[in-house]
Amino acid sequence: MSVAGNADLEQACDAAGKTRGHQLLESLFDKSTFHEIGRFSKSGETYTEACIGFGTVEGCPLYAFAQDSDVNGGAMSKAQAEKVRKIYALAVKTGAPIVGIFDSIGGKLAEKGDLLSAYGEILRDANNLSGVVPQISLILGPCIGTSAMIAAGADFIVMSKKGQLTIAPSGEGGFSEEAAENGIAALVKDSEEEAIKAVRQLIVKLPSNNLEPAAFMEESEAVSVPSAGNTAKEAAKAVASKDSIMELSPDFGNDVFTAFSGVGIGTTVGLVSYDGELTEDDCVKAARFIRFCDAFSIPVVSFVNAKGFLSLRAASMLSSAYAEATASKVTIAVGDAYGPVYIAVAGKGANADSVVAWPQAVISALAPETAAVFLWNDKLKDSKDSISDRKKMIEKYRTTEASPLQAAAQGLIENVIEPEDTRSQIQKDLTMLSGKRVHTFPKKHNNIQL
């Protein structure tokens, strides 16, 4: 029986195709590739409060669901959970990423225990798929209570300015600006259209699953040539291919820069930079990014110009993230790399595959101001101008004992390179590391500081 000529079917198809959820998925996928699943499924007397299906984004296969605020306000129900879970089951079988679009007034409280089970089943499926396929949550309206837990469990959260993400059942707080500042949202865009565009841009930079290599990327020339006066962030941006940088969490952990980019090797690379003294937010931002890159074998390139940590717990977390990661890791010391920072990000404890430094880098167990005074204080005993002589002594320590040449002599780094050679050095290292293999101890996971 065909749809044409059947009034009931024609009316049902027309109604399903005009709902907000269906239209959002149409705009997410490439034109004419969206295939809806379970269009006529019911939740009580109405259609189910979510639209699900699959298609492509720039040719990349993708599964997605959208809570449909046109149907019962998009309220979570047992029927909606069963429908959404089909997407997770298909993603397991095919190894394709998942995008969830959240816009709901909450849950169908009349379903009582069934509602609790509905939330729990989706939350379990999402957690089981973590690290297997990339998951992105797109928040375009209210996402409240347990729905917020499900959305926050994704690898990345993208919000429109009108989005709301809060655990409070009453719906208090959780607005987009707050989510950006506390690091929950990776990206916040002014409009729904811009948010959807950002999700599409993110999808094409990621592999489909944890068994695929890093995503292919068309390359162009570098943004600029790094120079000796650059901060770590400026150096990271300079080596990236033009128009390839996608920065994440720009309003959170301001002394750390994280981004997906190309560097001229034809695949996506994760860029991380460290400047200044690192706070807990800085370390949380970097550690989560590194763990994602490692889960999907995306090479990590780190740029270091940091004096130390301001949080022991956070320092341990970041060190653990680097040490456990088996993805290719290249580190460039562009400035300060003192004690714990060097150990966590560039040293043997970080399991870095390649560590190089610029000529002006300072690599030392302690800050030169401290180390020089502690080790060479006897040289000031007969000084007639202790202040001036102390400055000279510190500078001498910086250019001798804490120099990159001394670090290379001690085996702490592999090479000293000129800033303008940074991109080519990264390319050579990552090309050779493309076949990297690492055998790890049989265990479930490490017990990272959280």
Buried (B, 14 or more C-beta within 10 A) or exposed (E): EEEEEEEEBEEBBEBBEEBBBBBBBBBBBBEEBBEBBBBEBEBBEEBBBBBBBBBBBEEBBBBBBBBBBBBBBBBBBBBBBBBBBBBBEBBBEEBBBBBBBBBBBBBBEEBEEBBEEBBEBBBEBBEEBBBBBBBBBBBBBBBBBBBBBBBBBBBBBBBBBBBBBBBEEEBEEBBBEBBBBBBBBBBBBEEBEBBBBBBBBBBBBBBBBBEEEBBBBEBEEBBBEBEEEBBBBBBBBBBBBEEBBBBBBBBBBBBBBBBBBBBBBBBBBBBBBBBBBBBBBBBBBBBBBBBBBBBBBBBBBBBBBBBBBBBEEBBBBBBBBBBBBEBBBBBBBBBBBBBBBBBBBBBEBBEBBBBBBBEBBBBBEBBBBBBBBEEBEEBBEEEEEEEEBBEEBBEBBBBEBBBBBBBBEEEBBBEBBEBEBBBBBBBBBBEEBEEBEEEEEEEEEEEBBE
